[in-house]
Every structure is written in structure tokens, then in C-alpha cells.
């Protein structure tokens, strides 16, 4: 399936958000969004579709 992860087109085998994150090696603490909508950690089992846009952002300290 072809999706966009952090602005980069990717071909992935996984069909869930959690699976895609694991497949491409995004680990640790981070925030996720799919098609601009925030997805909490508990919701990462959601299915993805062809063309979805996934964002994974690590928290940053500062102010």
C-alpha cells in the first residue's frame, strides 16, 4: 500500500497505523496523526487506506 509518512511517499506492507510505525522503525514516545487528525496511542490499531497521510512527531522540550 502506498501512503505518505512525514511528507515522504512510502510503500508499506502493514495495514494498521501501529504496524506501519513498527515497519518503518518509528519507536519511543511520539504523537501521531492520520490525515491531519490526532490519533492517541490507544487508537493506533486503526486501519490505514491507500493514500493516507501519517505524521509521527517526537515531543520537544523548550518554550
Number of C-alpha atoms within 10 A of each C-alpha: 13 14 19 18 18 13 10 10 14 15 12 16 11 16 15 15 22 19 18 22 19 12 12 12 9 14 10 7 11 14 14 21 17 18 12 11 11 14 19 11 13 8 12 18 13 14 13 20 13 12 13 16 20 24 21 18 12 12 9 7 5 4 3
